[in-house]
Structures are given as C-alpha cells and as structure tokens.
C-alpha cells in the first residue's frame, strides 16, 4: 500500500478508533487526578495529544512501508505437488487475525479519495485560519516593539527576575487588545489594554503580569502553536478538540495559581479577572490572554467555591460520546458483511440454468446431484450449487473487485471469461472431478484452492471470512493472469520462467505477509543463504516450493520499491517476450541491470529491510 491517497485515507480511518481510545483513557486519568495540581493535569493532557499525533504518524509510516501490510496473515501449509502443473493456494489454516471484510474494504477504498479530499479541504481552511492568526500576532508584536515601554516595565522586570526569566520581556500599553496578552517566543511581548488598566489596582496589575510572565517562562506560546497544528491535522476527531481544551484549561489554572501566590489574595485576583472580562470582546487565538479559558470556572476555583460538576461532566461527555459514535461508525462500516448494492441484474450479473445456456452445465464434482448452476458476472462464469446460499454474492463481488485491481496493475485483460468453481465445504471440495488426484491433499487441509493453467479454471473452497475469501480469489486469479501473460507450453517456458514468479506474484498481489514466512526470510538473510533469484529456473520441488514463494513475494516487493509498480508489469512482459520469441535479455531490459546486479541489489534490500 503506497498510494498516498490510501495511506492518508486509512490513517484517518484508523485514527478514529485510536483517538477514541486515547481520549477515553485521558478522560479517565484526568478524573482520577482531579484533585492533583493543575500542572500535573496539564502534562497528562499534553502527553495525550502527543500520543494522538504520534499514533497517526506511526500508522502512516506503517502503511507506507514496503515491508508491512495491514490485513490477514494466512498460515502457509506444507508444500504439496498436484498433477497437471496446478498452482496451489494457501490452506484455509487457522486465521486468528480479525480483519476488514472484503466488501467493506471495497466500499471504504472507493470512498477514500472523497474522504481525503474533504480532509484536505478542512486542513486548508484551518491552515488559512492559523496563518491569519500568526499574521495578526506578528503585526501586534512589531507594533508593540516600536512603541514606548509601559510604566509597568520595571515592575514586570522585577517579577521576571523573581520567576527566573532571563529573556527580556517588553511590556506595552495599547488599544489593540482588550485583555492582557503574551505573544512571541524569541522576543516576547506583553500587551496591556490601556482602558482596562484604569480600573485595576497595582496589586491586581502585578498579578496579571505574573500570569502572563508564567506563560512566557513555560514557552506556552510555542506549545500553543504546536497544539493548533495538531488540531488542524486531526480536526475531524472530537477527542482531539476535547484534549486540546483540557490543555488550555489546565494551563490557565496553573498560571492563576502562580499569580495568586504573587498577589497573595485570591479574591483580589479573581476581581481583576472579572474586571478584565468586562472589557474583553474578543481575543487572538494564537496569543495567550489572561482571560482565556472558562472564566467562571477559574474564578470559582480561585475562590474555593463548589464547581458545577454536572455542567463540567457534560463538557467531556459530549465530545467523548461523539468520539465513540465516530469509532463505532467506522467499526460498523468495516465489520459489516458485504451487501449486494442492488439486484444481480443491477450489478451486471446474470444467473443461468442449463436450459438458459443451451447446453448442459459441466458437473464439477461427483455425484452430479450437486445441481450445478452458473452465475455470470462481467468477467466470470461462476459455477456453484444451491447449498452455497448467501455466500455466492460476496464471492462474486470479491472476484470482480480482484479482477479490476489485477487487470489495472498488470495492464492486461483476459481474453476469456474466467470459470470460477466454488465449493461450500471441504468435504464437497474433496469430491471435485477437475483434478481427482488432489482429493487427499484437500482432505489434509493442504489445499484450499488451485488454478488450472490450460483452461484457466479457478477452483476454490469458499471461506466464510470475507478477507480470507478475497485473498484466496486474488491469489488464484493472479495465477490465471500470469498463465495468460506468459504461455506455459513446456517447450516454450522450460528454463525461461523463474520459478519464483508464479507463487511470488500471487502472494505479492494478495498483499499480505504471514509473520512466520517473514521470519523464515529473515533467517535466510541472517544466515547469508539468499539464493541467486535469477538462477532459480526450471521446476520446483516439494522442499523448495514454500521458500520460493516467500522469496518471490519479497522479490516483487523489492521490484516495486526499487523501480515502481510499473516495473512489475514490465518484468512480466519481458519474460513473455523471452518465452514466446526466445529473444531479449529480461533483467537488462526490464531493470537496466545484469542478473548479477539484480541479485546483489535484492540481497542488499533484504538486509536493509530486516536491519541486518
């Protein structure tokens, strides 16, 4: 997954539940710490916001990484050889992972461009708002530095020394603000409203100056800007805004506490805040004003009056409730089973009986009492029997989705309708008559699907897990494409098609790694036993099939990472030319590298990938 739209879109979707979890934990911790210091609560809220931002960044990095994939890991079975040069898929094995259903994945993937576009629009609007705020702050700062210092300058310098502030802080009286405001970082300025000062006592002014100087000492201006950036990027999540609000509330509470220590009289300081609020009509969002936050709660807190807990409870219940609703919506969307978007006819799907087709439908299993029917979609003739029931439509949807993706990425369309034969149970699958010799391997659970090279038939056991089903269809359908792109006549293909191409390409297109298989690759790399991929031609053995599939999977990911997705298509076409025409050098033409250089670059890629 390296489309930026997919990376951003899935990051936004995953953050819905990530942010909800962090928000709920933060609410719980803050409630436990409700009697602790304002600074402790402030740190908790800041850490929570950092975790939210970090979780989004880490998710994006994971989604962008070539070696990691979010999805289902399927346990690889023991290697098994089937007659007729059949390609085998993974066993249905044991699937512990819970993943998004293929139908939901389809719906979400289709919606990703719109989701990302809306997100970009929201970010753009908030960035413009932020830029306007920064510009306003800059204008105020420049104007203040050009004005004469306030008569309170010396008082501010004395308080600054007591607070351990070494940076020179200019204090200016102005009509540009309605409340005392601290702004700037390297050249901080405190703006005092001229009109409001006339109604404050000297003790109150000193307390207000202390409040603003504490903001400067703590570098709250910088933190506020970073906080605004987080709000901008993750603006759609209620938990982000709620957490950010807690940061601002506790920041003001801490500054109030220090100001009261300097003032010595909480009643006097509360009166100053009340007086200032009467003069304030607005505030600059990126500046730090003494009247920021909930003034009523701050005054009641300073006066040790009972806080309206019911009202405060609503303040966090609403955003947390919205967060839970958002996360639940994403979960329902992703976990819901795929539903047909209309009737079969609406989706270009037709059901045919033997009489409709004008010929008897070929029995795919013995006994013939299965009652085979055919469902025709845009690209498939799906052979099924009535017992398949409701599993038929999801399989048809998944097959068409897989076809469109594979056809797009490999730049190829199959010249025939793909026969897709579906079995509901493993016992039914054992009775398939396409390759009777496979019955034993099917019974042992070593084979859950296979593709017939000559007729292009895809035969599989339908899994109830839609993600397993989609992976299985993608794997086998990739084989059908590969068999069509590269002809498999033994006289033509013998010794010319690298044995890792077929299974490696199918696993690569499935887009998932089993952790066990990854660890096996790592062991090979660690031991220095990575073979020369360009020399792996000829036939496979039971002993080499699993390793070859894993190495092939890694090799195609290397090709994408090193040369881009188009190089996969180019590589297959060069193999085709070599097989059909017997001309051309595959690796120099496809990658502009000799086979030896390709092997060396692949080995280096694996060492980087596993940090070895």
C-alpha positions, 0 to 999 in steps of 0.5 A: 500500500503506497498510494498516498491517497490510501495511506492518508485515507486509512490513517484517518480511518484508523485514527478514529478508533485510536483517538477514541481510545486515547481520549477515553483513557485521558478522560479517565486519568484526568478524573482520577487526578482531579484533585492533583495540581493543575500542572500535573493535569496539564502534562497528562493532557499534553502527553495525550495529544502527543500520543494522538499525533504520534499514533497517526504518524506511526500508522502512516509510516506503517502503511507506507512501508514496503515491508508491512501490510495491514490485513490477514496473515494466512498460515502457509501449509506444507508444500504439496505437488498436484498433477497437471502443473496446478498452482496451489493456494494457501490452506484455509489454516487457522486465521486468528487475525480479525480483519476488514471484510472484503466488501467493506474494504471495497466500499471504504477504498472507493470512498477514500479519495472523497474522504481525503479530499474533504480532509484536505479541504478542512486542513486548508481552511484551518491552515488559512485560519492559523496563518491569519492568526500568526499574521495578526500576532506578528503585526501586534508584536512589531507594533508593540516593539516600536512603541514606548515601554509601559510604566509597568516595565520595571515592575514586570522586570522585577517579577521576571527576575523573581520567576527566573526569566532571563529573556527580556520581556517588553511590556506595552500599553495599547488599544489593540487588545482588550485583555492582557496578552503574551505573544512571541517566543524569541522576543516576547511581548506583553500587551496591556489594554490601556482602558482596562488598566484604569480600573485595576489596582497595582496589586491586581496589575502585578498579578496579571503580569505574573500570569502572563510572565508564567506563560512566557517562562513555560514557552506556552506560546510555542506549545500553543502553536504546536497544539493548533497544528495538531488540531488542524491535522486531526480536526475531524476527531472530537477527542482531539478538540476535547484534549486540546481544551483540557490543555488550555484549561489546565494551563490557565489554572496553573498560571492563576495559581502562580499569580495568586501566590504573587498577589497573595489574595485570591479574591483580589485576583479573581476581581481583576479577572472579572474586571478584565472580562468586562472589557474583553470582546474578543481575543487572538487565538494564537496569543495567550490572554489572561482571560482565556479559558472558562472564566467562571470556572477559574474564578470559582476555583480561585475562590474555593467555591463548589464547581458545577460538576454536572455542567463540567461532566457534560463538557467531556461527555459530549465530545467523548460520546461523539468520539465513540459514535465516530469509532463505532461508525467506522467499526460498523462500516468495516465489520459489516458483511458485504451487501449486494448494492442492488439486484444481480441484474443491477450489478451486471450479473446474470444467473443461468440454468442449463436450459438458459445456456443451451447446453448442459452445465459441466458437473464439477464434482461427483455425484452430479446431484450437486445441481450445478448452476452458473452465475455470470458476472462481467468477467466470470462464469461462476459455477456453484450449487444451491447449498452455497446460499448467501455466500455466492454474492460476496464471492462474486463481488470479491472476484470482480473487485480482484479482477479490476485491481489485477487487470489495472496493475498488470495492464492486461485483460483476459481474453476469456471469461474466467470459470470460477468453481466454488465449493461450500465445504471441504468435504464437497471440495474433496469430491471435485472431478477437475483434478481427482488426484488432489482429493487427499491433499484437500482432505489434509487441509493442504489445499484450499484452492488451485488454478488450472493453467490450460483452461484457466479454471479457478477452483476454490473452497469458499471461506466464510471470512470475507478477507480470507475469501478475497485473498484466496480469489486474488491469489488464484486469479493472479495465477490465471493472469500470469498463465495468460501473460506468459504461455506455459507450453513446456517447450516454450517456458522450460528454463525461461520462467523463474520459478519464483514468479508464479507463487511470488506474484500471487502472494505479492498481489494478495498483499499480505505477509504471514509473520512466520514466512517473514521470519523464515526470510529473515533467517535466510538473510541472517544466515547469508543463504539468499539464493541467486533469484535469477538462477532459480529456473526450471521446476520446483520441488516439494522442499523448495516450493514454500521458500520460493514463494516467500522469496518471490513475494519479497522479490516483487516487493523489492521490484516495486520499491526499487523501480515502481509498480510499473516495473512489475508489469514490465518484468512480466512482459519481458519474460513473455517476450523471452518465452514466446520469441526466445529473444531479449535479455529480461533483467537488462531490459526490464531493470537496466541491470545484469542478473548479477546486479539484480541479485546483489541489489535484492540481497542488499534490500533484504538486509536493509529491510530486516536491519541486518 
